[in-house]
Amino acid sequence: MERFRVVGGARLVGEVRVPGAKNSVLKLMAAALLAPGTTTIREVPEILDVQIMGELLQRLGCTVQRDADAAAVCITVPEQPGHQADYDLVRRMRASICVLGPLVARCGAADVARPGGDAIGSRPLDFHVDGLERLGATVETEHGFIVAKAPQGLVGAPIWLDFPSVGATENLLMAAVLARGTTTIDNAAREPEIVDLAVMLTQMGARIGGIGTSTLEVEGVDALHPVDHATVPDRIIAGTWAIAAAMTRGDVTVRHARAEHLEIALDKLATAGAEVARLPDGFRVSMDRRPRAVDVVTLPYPGFPTDLQPMVLGLNAVAEGSAMVTENVYEARFMFVDELARLGADVRTDGHHAVVRGRERLSGAPVRATDIRAGAGLVVAGLVADGVTTVSDSHHIDRGYPGFDAQLRALGADVTREPDPDDFAG
């Protein structure tokens, strides 16, 4: 086990390039199951979750070849893939559940272990199950597995999601493209990653209307074909760099990013006092003063992303004034507040609200990453803390931020990896 060692006082200056989105590429890899043959996915980030998804697809009978130099993955899918996703892989990555929809659609059956993943609160699978049952599948839980069967194939139907769940929207969309007839998914999630998946499915021959809206209309087709597709840029990594630039009073240009995917986040940084300039291939954020505190409410897209909530808590922790951050997506996202408080942040939580009173600087201390985004937020907070901050459980960060320490060093930060002592108690 390793940890990040962060020496405070750095001002981030320079350029970074954003990779393809983690939250999209894993679903694109699952979507490859829908068509026999070789699908190539480009702009693939060098992260552990991609390796885990590759292993899962190999267990299902696919051949997966990774070209790290070209940031691409080639997935060759057999005519008859397997349909059981085992617990030892699914427990390591919640996104593994996204093979459920394509397997039922393609094979008429799927046995997928109930997933594990980040400790950020309950994320029930009811929407996935209810939607598949609406499409004609029978779904039961047996010995820790979700067992879905549709031996005669799926049939299009109207589906209403009580909450615009990203995972459920993705699973049901992938199931519906091969269902007989028309499926309408109302109150669908609208995240850019959903759009990316829908675009790839359309390239594969799917018929999908309403892409980018809350109502998706899918006309089922008999078969799909493999494609070559480039993953959408990772807006969460891009947003992390933007907030880090503002927190450290730096000047960072973020390339291969889409500012339109971060409208509210970049507007909040402007309100905090940063200069935000849009560029043809990204944006630039610069800050020459202490940021002003900003109130934030997380909501499904196009609202403020819950995945950037830990970073904006860190921003407010060193800002002028006080702010309230309201978490409306994952009830346990505030789990990391105790770690931020170890760095001297003045944060008080009450239910899904957090009140942050800004301080001039934080103070370095040993902390622990509880999930991907909390870990990245703590590393960035360490940059504005006096002394040394160590962030344990660095494997969480590596799941979402490829080469995070190297990129921080390239921007002028003193961030390294070191062995994590066995006696660290958190």
Buried (B, 14 or more C-beta within 10 A) or exposed (E): EBBBBBBBBBBBBEBBBBBBBBBBBBBBBBBBBBBBBBBBBBBBBEBBBBBBBBBBBBBBBBEBEBEEEEBBBBBBBEEEBBBBBBBEBBBBBBBBBBBBBBBBBBBBBBBBBBBBBBBBBEBEBEBBBBBBBBBBBEBEEEEEBBBBBBEEBBBBBEBEBEEBBBBBBBBBBBBBBBBBEBBBBBBBBBBBBBBBBBBBBBBBBBEBBBBEEBEBBBBBBEEBEBBEBBBBBBBBBBBBBBBBBBBBBBBBBBBBBBBEBBEBBBEBBEEBBBBBEEEEBBBBBBBEEBBBBBBBBBBBBBBBBBBBBBBBBBBBBBBBEEBBBBBBBBBBBBBBBBBBBBBBBBBEBEEBEBBBBBBEBBBBBBBBBBBBBBBBBBBBBBBBBBBBBBBBBBBBBBBBBBBBBEBBBBBBBBBBBEEBEEEEEE
